[in-house]
C-alpha cells in the first residue's frame, strides 16, 4: 500500500514539474519574468509583486503577477510583467575559474578522460547556439552557510553547472547574475525549488531565482582587487570565523565597486566624462576607471596607494541608523589657548563614529568670535602662484650612473633640509613645468636639440645651470672647436686656489676658434665694470629675443691650456651657467678596477668636493655645507637615532598592544614591517639601539624634550591624538603606520625625520623645528564621509590652516591653502603639505595621513613663528606670542576632529564654505588641455565632490580637470582626461 502511495505521489510530482516547465517556456516566449522565491515563515500568500520581484530590480514598482506557477510550503513561483530589469554597474565581475570569490566554484572546463584519440577539454556547460534562447538569471542567497559540510555536500547545487557566472554583489545577502538558456534554467529550477533543495555553492541557502533583463556591465574584479588587502580565504573549506573575515573582504570589494560606479555616474552627470588614473598614476587604457586621489603623493591620491589613495563613492546607507551621535565642541567656537580639562575616560575606538555638534554649523566659515581680530583677505603673488622660493635641484642626464653620481655628490654638499633633489626626464623637461620651481639645473652627457634649447632658455631667463661634461655647451658656444682627449684619461687642471689637480676629464676639451677669441680670461672682479659695455657674445631665446652674455674661463687644462671650467653670465636676466669638462661628479669608487687611477682620485677626493662646493656657492648661489662637514661625509652621517615613547592612557596603550599581538614575533613585543621593525619595551626591558630600521618604543617612560602636560592640557578630542608615539628621530613616521592596522586617531609625532616621504614617494624635507605628524583614521564605510573619501585630504588641509585662521589671536596671519594640499604663507611661500593613503579593509577605510608644517624652522622657506614675528614688527601693539610645538599639535588635532564631526553628520556645505574661505584660487586663471589636446584658458571656480578642480571656459562651459602627474606644480598641466 505504501509502495502504491509512493508511486502515485511520484507521478503527481513529476506531472507538476513537467507542467510547470512547460508554462515557464511559454511565459519566457512572451517576454515575462519568471520568479521563484521563498517567504518568511508566517507571511501571507506571497503572490504580491512586492514579494515576487527582487528589491534589486529597477522597475519593481511596475511589476504585476500574471500567472501562478508554483506553491509548496513557503516557496512560490509566478510570472511577472513587464520583464524586470537589473542594473549591474555597481556589481563585480567573477574572477577566472576556479576561484573562492565570492564562493567556491569549479573550473569552466571538465577534466578530460584521456584516450588515445581524444584528450580535449570539455566545457562544463554548453549553452544553446540560438542567442534567442539565452536569458539572465538573478539568484539570491543568505550569507550564513547551512548545516554540516559532510551531510550537505552532495545536495549543494553548483551554479557554474547551469550557466556562465557574470556578476555578484554582497550586502544583506548574496546576489549573483548568471547567463543561461531556457533548458538549463528549467533544469536549475528542477534541481532547486521543484525538488525542495535550496542549497548552492558553499552551502548557502537559496532564496530566489528570477529571470531579468540585464543593464550595464559590472566593475572588473581584477581592477578592484588591486586596491584592497589580500583576500583572507585561501581554500574551499572554511570555518565559521574565517567565513566572517571572508564576508568582510567581499563587502570591501562591494564598497569599492559602488565607489567606482558612483564616480562614473557623477562625472556623466556633470558632463566631464572624467577618466581616472590607476594606483600607479599611469593611464588606465580602455578599462574601467577607479577614482583615486594622489597626495598625493602610491597616492591617491589627488591620490598613489600598495596602499591606495581615497576613492569617491555613493554607498548604500544600510547602517546609518545605527550610529549613535555623541556631543562635540561648538563648531562656532574658535580655537583658543585651552584651560586644563577634566580627566577624560575615553579610549580610542577602531571605527570612526559620526559626532553630532552641540550647535548647528556656522553660516559663514570665516565667522569668528566676537571681539577677535578680523581675518585678512587672503592674497596670492601673481596669478600662477609660482613665486615661491625655488628649492628644487634637478639633474638631467643621459646616463643613470652619471645621474646617481651627481645626486650622491649633491647630497653630500648641499645644505641640509633646504633643497630637494629630483631627476629630470626628457618628457618632463619639454613640458617646462619645472622652470619656476628650480634653484639649480645640473646637466650631464648628451642632450637632444629639442631639450637642449629649453635648458638653455631656462639659463637665459635667469636660471642657474651646472653642466658636467655635457654637450649642452654647443648650444651656448656653437663656434668652438674641440681638442680630443683619450677616454677615461686623467688630466691635470687648475681652478682658483686649487692648482695642478688630477681628475677625470671629458673625452673632449673645448677651445675657442683661433680667428676670434670669445673667452675672457680676466678675473670676475676685473670684468664686472665692463660687462654692460663689452659683452662677449649674444644669443637668442626661444621667442627670438636677444640676450647678451659674458663668458670667462675659470679653470684650464694644462696640457693644451684649453678651458676646463667656463662661466657664462646672462647680463639682462642674471642667469649663470658653469660648463665643466672635468668630471666633478665622479667618485674614486667608480674606478676601483684601475688601481692607479683610483689611488690618484682618492688623493684628490677632498679637492673634488671643495671645487664642486665652491662653484655652487660662489657662482650658482646655492647653499652648501662647510667644507669640513661635507668633505668625505656620507649622506645622513652624524644622525643619531633615538628611542620613541608611547604616550597616553595606559588602558589605550595595552588595548593596542593586545590588538597587535598577532603581529608580534615571539614574546618580545617585536613587530616587523617592510620598512621598520618596532620593539615595545616594558619597564624591565633593555631597549635595543635605535637605527634607521629599528625603533624601540618605551611604554612607561616620558621624554625630556616633549611636554606631555602642555600637549594633553590643550588636547580636547575624543580620539584623535589621545594615543601618541613620540619619536625624536625616525626615518619616516609613515613607515610606522603604513603597514599596520592600529587604533583610530593614533598619532606619531616625529621631531626629526631622515627619510620623509611626500606625494609619489617624493622627498619630504623634515628639518628640526618642522611640526610633523602622522595619524591613522578608521572611517566606517556606511558614514557620509565614506561617500566622498577623496575630500579627506582637503578636509585635513583646511583643518590645519583653520587651526590658525580661526584662532582669536592668530587669525590675522596670512596662511592659506594651495590646491590640492600645500599650505602657503604670505601668498607665495610654501610652509607645509600633507599626504594621504587609503586602504579598504572589511567595512572600513584605513586612512594614513602624514603632514608637516614649518613652525620653528626658517629654512627652507619661512615658518609660522617667523610670520608671527614679522606681524609683530608691523603691528607692535599686537604682541602675538610664539606658538609652542606641543600646543600647536594639540590645536591641529582638535580642529581635525571638529571638522570631521561636522562632515560626518552630512554638513558638507560647511566644509566647502570653509575651504573656499581658506584657499588662494578664487577666480584664478589657468591653462588646461582638453580631450582633443587643445589648450585653452580657464578660470578656477571650485572643487567637485572628489576634490578635483572645476574650471570655467570662456564659453561658460564647466570642466573638471586633474593634474597630468608632473611632480613640480600640480596647477600646471591640468588636463580634461579622456573618458574610457
N, C-alpha and C positions, 0 to 999 in steps of 0.2 A: 504493500500500500504506500509506504513511504517512498519506494522507488518510483511508483507511478506519479506521486505528487511532485517529486523532484524533476522528473522528465517533463511534466506539464508546465512547471514553473520555468524550466529552462527554455521551453519552446515559446512561452509567452514573452519572456525577457528577450529572446532572440528576435521575436516579431517586433517588439517595441523598438529595439535597436535599429532593425532594418527600416522600419517606418520613419524613425527619426532621421536617419541618414538620408533617406530619400527626400524628406521635407527640407533638410539643410541644403541639399544640392539645388532644389527648386528655388529656395529663397535667395541663395547666393547668385543665381542667374538673374534675379530681379533687383540686384543692387541693394540688398538689405544687409544689415549687420546681424551676425549670429552671436548670441551671448549666453554662455553657461557660467554660473556663479553659485556661491554658497551664501546663505543667510546666517546672521547671528541667531543663536537659539532664542525662542520666544518672540520672534518677529512676526510680521503679518505675512500675507501670502507671497509677497516679494515680487509680484509681476507688475511692478511700477517702474516707469522708466528711470526714476532716480536711483533705484536699486540695480536695474538691469544694465545700465550703461556705466562704464567706469568714470570716476570723477576726473580722470586724466584726459578724457575726450573733450575737445574744444566745443563741440556742438551738442553736448549732453542735454542742455535745456530744451532743445528742439526734438529730442528723441521720443518716439511713441512705440509702444509694444503692439505689434500687428499680428502675432501668432505665438502660441504657446507650444513649445517643443518637448519639454521635459519637466517632470515633477517627481522628485524622490527625496523624502525626508526634508532636509533643509537645502537641497540642491534644486536649482531652477535652470531652465533653458528656454530661450524665446528669440523671436525675430524683432529687429528694431528698424524703423525708418525715421529719418534718412540714414544713409551709411554714416557711421560715427568716424570722426576724423581725429587723428592723433599727431600733435606737433612734437617732433623728437629732437629738435635742435639743442635743447639742454640735456639730452641724454648722452650716453657714452657708447662708443662702438666696442665690440668684443675684440680682445686680443687674439692673435693667431692661436689656433687649437694645436695641441691640447693646452688647457690653462686651468687655473683655480679661481679666476676672477670673472664675474662676481661669484660664480660657483664652479665646482669641478665639472668639466666636460671633456669629452674624449676628442681624439683627432678626427678631422673630417674625412679621413680615408680609413678603410678597414685593412687590418693586417692581411697580406695576401697568403693564400695557400699555394706555396711554391710547387710547381710541377715542371717537368721538362719542357712543356710547351707554353706555359703561361705563368708569369710571376708579376703581372702588373698590379698596381694598387687600385682597389676598387673604391669609388666614393661611398661614404657612409649613407647618404640619402641622395636619390636621383629624382628631381622634380620633373614635372611634365614639360615637354618641349613646347607646348602651347602656352604662351605667356598669358592668355586669357584665363587660364585655369589657376594662375598664381594669385595669392592673396596674402595679406599681412595679418598676423595674429598677435594680440596683446594678451600676455599671461601675467597674472599677479599671484604672488605667494607671500605668506607670512615669513618673518625673518628668523623665527626660532625653529630649529630642526626638531622633528617629532620622533619619538620612540627610540629604540635601541638600534644601533647600526646593523647588527647581525640579523635581527628579525625583519628589518625593512629593506635591506639592500636589494633583495630580489623583487620587491614591489615598486621600487622607485622607477618612474618613467623618465628617461633621459631625453631632454628636449632636442638635442642635436640629432636624434634618430628620426625626427619628424619635420625637419626644415633647416633653413640657414639662419644662424643666430645673427641678428642685425644690431640691436642696441639694448641698453639696460639703464635703469636708474634705481636708486635706493633712497627712500625717505621713511615713511612709517611702515612700508612694506617694500618688497622687491617687485619691480615691473620689468618685463622682458618683451621685446618685439622680435618675432621670427618671421621669415618668409617661407611660405609653404605652398601647396596646391590643394585642390579640393579632396583628392584621395587621401593625402597624408593628414589633412585636417580631420576628416571623419575617423581615420584610424586613431588619431590622438584623442578625440572625444571618446571613442570606444574604450581606449586603454585607461582613461581617467574617469570622467563623470559617469559615463554609461556603465562602468563596472565598479563604481564607488571606490576608485583607487586614486586618491588625491594626494599624491606624493611624487615630487620631481627631484631633480638633482640636489645633492646634499641633504636629502630627506626633508626638503622644505614643503610645508603644507600648501597645496594649490588652492586658490580661492576664486580664480576667474580665468576663462578663455573667451576672448571676444575678437571677432574679425573687425578690422578697422581700415581706414584709408590713411596711409602714412603721408605726413607733410614734413619736408625738410630733411636734413642729414644730421647724424649725431656728431658730437665732438670726438676727434680722433683719440683713441686710448693712448697711442704711442706718444702723442704730444703732451697729453695731460700728465701721464705718469712720470715724465721728466721733472715735474715741479713739486713732487711730494716725496716723502721719505720712502725708502724701500718697503715694499709690502711685507707684512709680518707673516702671511701664510706661505708655507713652503712645502705643503704636502696635501694629498687628497683627504687623508684622515685628520680630523681636527677636533680638539677638546672644547669644552664649554668656554673656558677662559680665553683660549686662543680665538674662538669664534667671535667673541665680543671685540677683540682687537681687530679682527678681520672686518667686522662691520664698521668700525671707526675708520679704517682705511678706505672702505667703499664710500662712506659718507664724505670723506675728504675729497675723493675724486669727484663725487657728485657736486660738491660745492664749487670745485674748480670749473666743472662743466657749466654750471649756472653762471659763473662769473664771465666765462668766455662768451656764452650766448648773450648775456645782457650787454656785454661790451659791444658786440656786433650790432645788436638792435639799437643801442643808444647812438652809435655812430651813423647808422642808417637814418635814424630819426632826425639827427642834426645835419644830415646830408653831407657829412665829411668823408664817409666811407674810409675810415681810418684803418690802415693795415699796420699791425704791430710787429715789433722785433721779437726774436727769440731770446731765452735767458742768457745766451752768449752774446747778445747785441749784434747779431748778424741778420740779414734779411731772411725771412722765413721761406720765401718762394711761394709756390702755388699750393700752400697748405692752409689749414685752418689757423687762425691767428689767436694767440693767447695774449691778453693785455698784460703788460708788465711795466713796472716803474723802475727806472735806473737811477741810482743815487749819485746812485746814484751814486755809483759808483759805482758779482756775479755777480746790482742791482738789479736791484729794479730793480732801480727801478728803483723818464723818472724811474729807473728802475733797474742788475745782472746777477744771483741767485743762484750740484752745488746748491747753496741756499738761494731761494727765489726772491725776486723783488716783489712788491704788493700788486694784487690783481683786482681789477674792477669787477663788481658782481651785483646781481639783483636776486637775493636769496629768498627762499620760501620761509616765512616767519613762523615756523611751526612751534617755536618755543618762546616766542616773545612774551607771552603772558606769564611765563614762569619766572621772569626776572623780577626780584624784589627790590624796589628803589630804596636807596639809602641817602641820608641827608648829606649835603656838601656845603662848602662855603658859599656865601653870597656871591653870585657871578658879577654883581656890580662893584664889589669891594676891591679896590686896588691893593696890590701887594705893598706892605709896609714892613718896617722892622718889627718883627713879632715879639710879643712878650712870651715868657716861659709858659708852655702849655701844660695842662694837667697830663699825668701819665696816661698813655693810650693802652688799650688792651686789644689791639688789632694785630692780626697775623697775616702776612701776605698770602693770598689765595692764588690758586693756579689759573683761574679763569676770570677775565675782566668782567665786572658787573656794572651795568649802566647805573650811574649815580644821579639822582634827581636833585637839581639845585633847589635850595630853600626859597628862592625867589626867581621870577622869570628872567630870562636873559635880557641884558640891556638893549635898548632900542638902537643905540649907537655904540659901536665897538670902541670908539675913541673917547667916549664919555668918561670922565674921571671923577675923583672925589671932589667935593666942594672945597674951595679954598686952596686946591693944589695948583701948581704952575700949569699954564696951558701947554698942550703938546704942540711943538712947532710943525709946520708943514714940511714933509719930507722932500728932499730935493736930490737930484742926480746931476753929476757933472757931465755934460754933453749927452746927446741922445743915445749914444751907443753904450754908455756905461763902460767904456773901455779905458778909462783914465786911471785905474788902479795901478799902483806901483808895480812895474813888471818884475816878476820874481822867478820866471821860468828860465832855465838854461837848456837849450835844445841842442842835440847832437845829430847831425846829418852825416851819414857815412854809407859808402857802397860796400863796406866790409863789416860783418858782425864782430870780428875780432878787434878791428880798429875801434869800432864804436864802444865795445866793452872796455878797452884800454883807456879810452878818453874818459868814460864815465867813472872808472875806478880812480883815475888821477884826480878828476874834479872833486870826487867825494873826499879825497884826502885834503884838498887845498881850499875849497870854498868854506866860507864862514858857516858854522853850524846853524841849522834851523832858520836859514834865510832864503835859500834857493831850493827849488825842486828841479831835478834833472830828468828830462824826457828824451827818448829817441824820436826823431822827426822822420817820418816816412816820405817818399816822393809824393804819394797820394795826399798826405796832409799838407805838404809844402805848397802844392799848386792851389789848394783851397784858400790859403792866406789867412785862416782864422787865428793863426798863432802870432801874427805881426805885432799886435798891440800888447801881447802878454809876455813878451820875451825880453829878458835882460841881456842875454848873450846867445849868439848862434855859433856853434862850433861845426866846421865843415871838414870832412876827411875824404880823400880819394877823389874818384871821378864823379862829375856832376853833369847831367844831361843839359842840353841847351835850354829847354823849357823851364827846368827847375833852377838852373844857374842864373837866368835872368831875374827870376823872382828873388833869389837870395841876394843878388847884387842890388836890386831895387830896394830891399829892406835896408841895406847899408846906406844907400844914397838918401834915404829919408830918415836918417838918424839912428839906425841900428848899429849894434856892436857885433863884429864878426871876428872870429879867430879861425883862420884857415891853416890846417895842418897837412902839409904835403898834398894839397888839393889843386886840381886844375881849374878851380874857380878863378885863379889869378888871371887866366886867359881872358875872362870876361871884363876884368878891370884894366889890364895891361896887355892888350892883344898884339902889340907890335914888338914883343920881346922874344929874342931867340933863346935857345936852350943849349947848355953845355952838358953833355951826358956824363953821368957818374955810374959806375957799376952798381948793380942792385945789391942791397944789404951791405953797403960799404960804410965803414966808419970814416967820418970826415971831421976834420978839426976846424972849428969856427970860434969867433969871438963875438960877444954881445955885452955892452955896457962894462961892468966891472969883471965880468967872467971872461977870461982870456984863455985861448988855446984849449977849448973844451972839445973832447971827442964824443960824438954821438952819431947815431944812425941818421943818414941823410937820404932825402928823396932821390929817386933814380935820375932826376934832372935838377940842375942848378939853373936858375933864371938869371939872365944878364941883359942889360939894355943894349939896344942897337948902337953900333959904333957911329952911325950917322948923326944921331942926336941923343944926348943923354937926358933921359927924363927924370932919373932919380936925383934926389938931393941928398948929399952926404953930410949936410950941416946938422948940427945938433938941434934938438927940438927947440931949445931956448933961443937959439940964434935965428931961427926962421919964423918964429911967431909973428914978428912985426911985418914980415914981407909976404905973409900968406895971401892977403887980400889983393896985393899989387902984382905978384908974380907967381900965379898958380902954375903947377907943373903940367896939368892937363885938364881936359874937360871930357865928360861923357853924358849920355842921355839916359833918362829913366824910361820906364815902360810907356809913359804917356807923352814922351818927346821933350820933356823939359831938360835943359842943360844944367849940369852940376859941375862946379869947379872943385878939383881935387888937388891936394898937396901930397906928394909921395916922397918918402925918405927912407933911407937904408938904416936899419937898426943893428944889424949883425951881418958879418961877411964870412964866407968860407975862405980858407987861407990858401988853398992850392991854386985856384983860378982867380981869387979875390973877387968872386961874384957874390951878389946878395944872397944871404940865407934867411934873414928876417927883414920884412919890409912893412912899413906903416903907411896906410893911406887914410887921409882925412877928407871928409866932405865939408867944405868950408861953409856952405849955406846951412846944412842941417845938423852938423856936429857929429855925423856918423863916423865911426872909426873901424878900420879893418886891419888886422895883423895877418900877414902872409908869411908863414914859416915853412921853409923847406927842410927843416930839422924835425925829426920825429920826436917831438917833445912828449908825446903820449906813450912812447914805447918803454915798457918796463924791462929791466935786465932778465926777468924770469922768462921772457919770450925768446931768449937766445941761450937757454940752458944747454942746447945741443952743441953750441960752439963755445968752448971753454974760454978761448982768448977774448972774444967779443963780450961774453957775459961778464968776465972779470973786469974789463975796461968800463963797461956800462955800470957795473956796481960801484966802481970807484967814483963815477960821475953822477950817481943817482941823486944825491943831495943837491948837486948843482942843477940837475934837470928840473927838480921840483922848485928850486929857488927861481930859476929863469921863468918857468911856467907861471909861478905866482906873481912875479914881478911884472910880466906882461899883462896879466889880468888886472892887477891893482893899478898900475901906472897909466896904461893906455886904454883899457877897456872898462874902467870904472866899476870893477867887480870887487866885492868884499871878500877877502881871503883871510885865512888864519895866519898867525905868526909863523915865521919860518921854523922856529924851534918846535912848534906844535905840529905843523904839517909834515915836515920832512921825516920820512920814514915811518910815519904813523899810519896804521891801517884804519879804514873807516870803522867807526864805533869804538876805537881804542879809548881807554880811560873811563868807560862807562862801568859803574858798579851796580849790579843788580841787587835788589833788596827784597826781603820777605814782605808779604802782604798781611793785612789784618782783616779779620771777619768781624764786622760791627753790626749791632742791632740787638733785638730781644733774643735771649737765649732760646726761647721756645721756637722762634722762627729759624734760628740757625740750625737747630737739631732736626727740625722738620725738613729742611732742605737736605741735610746730610743723610737723613733716612731715605729721602726720595732718591738720592744719588747712590744709595748703597749698591744697587745692581751694577753700577759703572765702576765701582772700586775694585782695584786689583788686590786680592788678599785681604788681610785685616789691617792694612796700614793706611787706610783712607787716601789711597793714591788713585787719581783719575787721569787716564791717558787720553788726550785728544790729538788730532792730527798735528797741531802746531804748538801745543803747550801741555805739559804734564803738571797737574795740581797735586799738592800734598797738604791735606788739612792736618794741622798739628795741635794736639791737646796739651794740657799743662805739663805732662811728663814726657812729651815727645821732644827729641832733639831735632830742630829744623835742619833740613839739608841746605847746602849752599845754593842760593838763588842763581839762575842763569837765564839766558835768553829763551831756553826751552823748558825750564823748571821753575815753578813758582810755589814756594812754601807759603801757606796761609795759616796764621796763628788764630786760633779760635777764641782764646780767653785773654788776649792782650790788647792794649790800646796804643796807637802810635804817638810819638812825641811831636811830630810835625803836622798833626791834624787835630783840630779842636772838636772833639765829639760834642762838647757842651754847646758851642756856637752852632754847630750843624743841627743837632736834634732839637735845640730850642727854637730854631727858625723853621723847622720842618712841620707842616700842617697837614700832611697827606694821610690817607688811609693805607696806601700800598706803596706807591712809587717812592723809592728812596729809603724805605724803612729798613731794608736789609742791604748792607753795604760791604763790598770788598774794596778796601783802600790799598792801593799798590803804589808805593813811592816811585819805583822804576819797573817797567814791564815792557815787553816787546810791543804788544798791542792789546788794549783792553778788549777788542773784538775777538781776539783769539780765545778769551776766557768764556765767552757766551755763545759763540757761533755754532759750536758742535755739541751743546748740552741743552737739555730742557731743564731750566732752573725754576725759579718762582716768579710769578707775575710781580713786576715792579722792582726786582733786584737791580742794583746799580753797581758798576765798577768805576771807581774814581782813581785814575792814574795821575800821579804828579808829573811823571815824565814817561814818554814812550820812545822807544828806539826804532820802531818799525810801524808807525801809524799807517793806516790804510784809508784811502778815500774812495771816491767813485771809480769803478772799473779797476780796483786794486791800485789806483794811483798812489804815489807817495803822499803822506799826510804829515806835514811838519808839526812836531809836537814839542816845542821848547818849554823850558821851565817858565812858569807864570801863565801858561795857557790853561784855562779851565776846561778840562776834558771829562767826558763821562760816556759810559756805555750802559744801556739798560735793556732788559728783556720784558716785553709786554705780551700777555696772553689774551687774545681777543676772541671771544666766543663768536662762532660763525652765524649765530642767529640774532646778532645785535645790529643796529643801524650802521655802525662804523664798518662792519664787515662787508657791507654792500658797496663801500667806496674805499677799500683799503689803500688805493694809491694816494688818497688825500692825506694819509697819515704823516708822510714826510713834510707836507706843507703845514699840517697842524702842529707838529713838533717845532718847526722853524718859527711859526707865528708865536708859539708859546715862549720860546727863548727870547725873541725880540720884545714881546709884550711884557716879559718879566721886568724890563726896564721902562718900557713906554707906558705902562700902567702904574708905575710906582709914583707916589706923590712927590718924590724928590727928583728921581732920575728920568722922569717923563720928558724933560727938556732936552735930553741928549738926542743927537741926530743919528739914531740907529735904525736900520731898515732892512727889508728883505729884497734880495735879488733872485728872481726865479731861476732855477727851481729851489735851490737850497743854500744860497750864500747869504751871509749876514754882513751888511755893509755899514761902515761908519763914515760920517761926514760926506755922504753922497758918492764916494768913489774908492774907499779903502776897504778891502775885504778883511774882516776880522774873525770870521768863523764860517762853519758849514756843518753839514751832517750827512750821514749815510744810513740808509735803511735797507735791511734784508729781511725777507719774509719767507717762511716755510709753513705749509699747511700740514697739520698733524691731527688726524681724527676730526673732531668737531670744533677745533680751534686753530687760529693762526698764531704762530710764534713769531713775534716781530723783534728783531735785534736792531737797536738804534745806537749809533755812535755819533758823538758831536764834540766839537772843540771850538772855544771862543777865546780870543785873546783878552785876558783880564789884566795881567801884570807884566806882560812881555811887549816891549816897544818894537821888537823885531818879530817877524819880517815886515810888518806894515805899521800898525798902530794898535793900541789896546784900549779897553774900556776906561781904565783908570787914567790913561793919557787924555782921553776925551773929556773925562771929568776935570782933570787939571786945566785943560785948555778952556773949558767953560768957566771955571772959577777965575781964570785970568781975565776973561772978557767980562765977567759979572762978579766982581769981588764980593758983593753982598750975598751971593748965593751960598758960598761956603759948603758945597756938596761934599760929603765925606767919601773917602775912598772905599770901594767895595772889598769886603773880605771874601776870600775864596770859599770858606765853609758856608757863609751866609748866602752867597750868590748861588751856589749849587742847590741849597735848600729852596731858595726862591724859585729857581727854574723848575724843580720837581713839583712844587706847589702849583705853579701855573700850568704845567703839562697836565696834571691830574684834573685841575679845574676845567680846562677847556675840553679834555676828553669826556668828562662827565656831561657837559652840555651837549656835545656832539652825539654821545651815546644815547641821549634822550631824544635824538632826532632833530635838534636845532641846528641844522647845517647853515641856515641863513646867518646865524650869529657868527659862525666861523668865517664865511665869505666876507661879511662886512668888516670883520677884524682884519682879515688877510689883506683886503684892498686898502685898508687904512694904514697898513704897515709896509706895503711894497712900493717899489720905485718905478713901476712901469705904466702908470696911468697915461694913456694917450701917447705912449712911446712908439716911434716909427721903427719898423724892422723890415728886412728884406726876406722874402720867403720864396721857396722853389715849389711850383705847382706840380701836379701829377704828370704834366707833359714836359717837365724840365724847364718850363718858362719861369723866369724870375720876375717878381712883382713887389712893389712896396705895399706895406700893410701897416695898420695901427693896432696895437695890442688893446684888447677890450676886456680881458679877464682870463679865467681858467675854467675848464669844464669839470664835470663830476669826477674825473680821474686825474686832475691836476695838469692836463696839457693846456698849452696856451690857446686861447681863442683870439683870432685877429680879424679885422675888417679890411677888405679890399676897397679900392677906390670905387668899385661898382656897388658897394654896400653889402656884398656877399660876405658871410661869416664863414671862416675856415678854422678848423682845428689843426694845429701844427705840432710837430715834435722835433727834437734835435736830430741831426744826422749822425750823431755818435762821436763827433770830434771832442777831444779832451781839453780844449783850450777855452772856448766860450760857447756855452750852450745857446746863447741868443744869436749866434752866427750859424748859418747853415740850417735854418729852420725849414722843414720840408712838410708838404702835404703828401704822406705816403700813399702809394697805390694800394687800393683795396684788393685783397686776394679772395 
